[in-house]
Each structure stands twice: as structure tokens, then as C-alpha cells.
């Protein structure tokens, strides 16, 4: 796999910096994306089953809801990467994660079902990102009202997962 340097701060919205800063600065973003899902699965599978459907605090998401949020966000950022890499100049809209949550049906689904979806989305993300050239990763578009490069979207995929992995460890493990 190729080395993809960390994006510059002008390649993404400020809030994404918190995710991108979590990613090791070794340029092996696709390797981190490939291995990250297993870390999440190991952590969640080690949790008591009764913790999966109950939020750790009032107003927070359950473990299953966090997983579905991670999957949805990966889809959004992979789609953004696709559109930008293909030279699309249309500004892409943002999305409201909290508005989406009731429609995920997370807490009525089995963990196996959620992990099967996670695997499929991750495989699709990796297949897509592995087709991009160095030039594609540097291509810039607009999403959620801000500049976004393809490589920044890839880094957000990994950093967002690392953010929620740490949150799950802190609040549920």
C-alpha cells in the first residue's frame, strides 16, 4: 500500500482535526483502516451483552448505536472521497448524525448483523481508496461548507473510528 501523508489543516474543516490528530503520522492510512475494524470488534465482543443496548449515561448512544453511527459516517466520507476523486465540483451537503440515529434500528439488530454490515462497508471503502492515485488523494472539493481533500476524508475515516474506539473503551469496557 502507498504512503499517504497527513493532510494539511487547510484540507478539511476544523472539527475534523480532532479525528485526524488521532491517526499515527506514518502515512499508512489504508493499513490503519484495514486493521481498525478488528480492534473495534475485539473490544465490543468482550463487553457483556447487557451493555450493548443501554447507554452509559442519559442522552448518550448505546454501543450498537455508536457502531451504526461509525458505519454511517464511513459511508458518508467514502462517498465524499469518491465524488471529489472523480472531479465532482458540486458542493456536498453536511449531515446531522443525531437526526439519523432513530432510523438505524441499531438496538433491534443483532451484533452479528451490525458487524456484517461494518465488514461490507469497510471492504467497500478499502476497495475504493485502493483505486485512487496520488493525484486523486490530493484533489479538493467541498463538503459541509468547507474544503475537503480525498486524503483528508481517508484520514477522517480512521480518526473517527479511533475516536469512538477510545470512547467505547472509556465508557463501556
C-alpha positions in Angstrom: 0.0 0.0 0.0 1.2 3.5 -0.7 2.1 6.1 1.8 -0.4 8.9 2.1 0.9 11.9 4.0 -1.2 13.5 6.7 -3.4 16.3 5.2 -2.6 19.9 5.9 -5.0 21.8 8.1 -6.4 23.8 5.1 -7.7 20.5 3.5 -10.5 19.9 6.0 -13.0 21.6 8.4 -11.6 22.5 11.8 -13.7 19.9 13.7 -12.1 17.1 11.6 -8.7 18.0 13.1 -9.6 16.2 16.3 -10.1 13.0 14.4 -7.1 13.4 12.1 -4.8 14.1 15.0 -5.6 10.6 16.4 -4.1 8.9 13.3 -0.5 7.8 13.6 1.7 10.1 11.4 3.2 7.3 9.4 1.3 7.7 6.2 0.0 4.1 6.3 -3.7 5.2 6.4 -5.0 2.3 4.3 -3.3 -0.2 6.6 -4.8 1.5 9.7 -8.2 1.4 8.0 -7.8 -2.3 7.3 -6.8 -3.2 10.8 -9.0 -0.8 12.8 -12.2 -2.8 12.4 -10.7 -5.8 14.2 -9.8 -3.6 17.2 -13.4 -2.4 17.4 -14.8 -5.9 17.1 -12.5 -7.3 19.8 -13.4 -4.6 22.2 -17.2 -4.9 21.6 -17.2 -8.7 21.6 -15.5 -8.6 25.0 -18.3 -6.5 26.5 -21.1 -8.0 28.5 -24.2 -8.4 26.2 -26.4 -6.4 28.5 -24.2 -3.3 27.9 -24.8 -3.3 24.2 -28.3 -1.9 24.2 -28.0 0.5 27.2 -26.4 4.0 27.0 -23.7 4.6 29.6 -25.4 7.9 30.6 -28.8 9.5 29.9 -28.9 11.1 26.4 -25.9 9.1 25.1 -25.9 6.4 22.5 -25.7 2.7 23.1 -22.8 0.6 21.9 -24.9 -0.6 19.0 -25.9 2.9 18.1 -22.2 4.0 18.2 -21.4 1.2 15.8 -24.1 2.2 13.4 -23.0 5.8 13.6 -19.5 4.7 12.7 -20.8 2.8 9.7 -23.0 5.6 8.5 -20.1 8.1 8.9 -17.8 5.9 7.0 -20.3 5.7 4.1 -20.6 9.4 4.0 -16.9 10.1 4.0 -16.2 7.3 1.4 -18.9 8.9 -0.8 -17.4 12.3 -0.4 -14.0 10.8 -1.3 -15.5 9.2 -4.4 -17.2 12.4 -5.6 -14.1 14.5 -5.0 -11.7 12.0 -6.5 -13.8 11.8 -9.7 -13.5 15.6 -10.0 -17.0 16.5 -9.0 -17.2 20.2 -8.3 -20.6 20.3 -6.7 -20.5 21.2 -3.0 -21.7 18.2 -0.9 -24.1 18.8 2.0 -23.3 18.1 5.6 -25.4 15.6 7.6 -26.9 15.6 11.1 -25.9 12.4 12.9 -28.4 12.8 15.7 -31.3 13.0 13.2 -30.2 9.8 11.6 -29.9 7.7 14.7 -33.6 6.8 15.3 -33.7 5.3 11.8 -30.7 3.0 12.2 -32.8 0.5 14.3 -29.5 -0.3 16.0 -30.9 -1.7 19.2 -33.2 -4.1 17.5 -30.4 -5.6 15.4 -28.1 -8.4 16.4 -24.4 -7.7 16.8 -23.6 -10.2 14.1 -25.9 -8.2 11.7 -24.1 -5.0 12.6 -20.7 -6.5 12.2 -21.6 -8.0 8.8 -22.6 -4.5 7.7 -19.5 -3.0 9.1 -17.4 -5.6 7.3 -19.1 -4.9 4.0 -18.8 -1.1 4.3 -15.1 -1.4 5.3 -14.4 -3.7 2.4 -16.1 -1.2 0.0 -14.2 1.7 1.5 -10.8 -0.1 1.1 -11.7 -1.2 -2.4 -12.5 2.4 -3.4 -9.5 4.0 -1.7 -7.1 1.5 -3.2 -8.1 2.6 -6.7 -7.0 6.2 -6.1 -3.8 7.7 -7.4 -1.5 10.0 -5.5 -3.1 12.8 -7.5 -6.6 11.7 -6.6 -5.8 11.8 -2.9 -4.8 15.5 -3.3 -7.9 16.5 -5.2 -10.0 19.0 -3.3 -13.8 19.5 -3.2 -16.3 21.0 -0.7 -18.4 19.1 1.8 -20.5 20.5 4.6 -19.5 24.1 3.6 -15.7 23.5 3.8 -12.8 22.4 1.7 -12.1 18.7 1.8 -9.4 16.6 0.1 -9.7 13.0 -0.6 -6.8 12.2 1.7 -8.4 14.2 4.5 -11.6 12.1 4.0 -9.5 9.0 4.3 -7.8 10.2 7.5 -11.2 11.1 9.0 -12.4 7.6 8.4 -9.5 6.2 10.5 -9.5 9.0 13.1 -13.3 8.9 13.6 -13.0 5.1 14.3 -10.1 5.7 16.7 -12.2 8.4 18.5 -15.1 6.1 19.0 -12.9 3.2 20.0 -11.4 5.3 22.8 -14.9 6.4 23.8 -16.2 2.8 23.9 -13.2 1.8 26.0 -13.7 4.6 28.4 -17.4 4.3 28.8 -18.2 0.6 28.4 -15.2 -1.6 28.8 
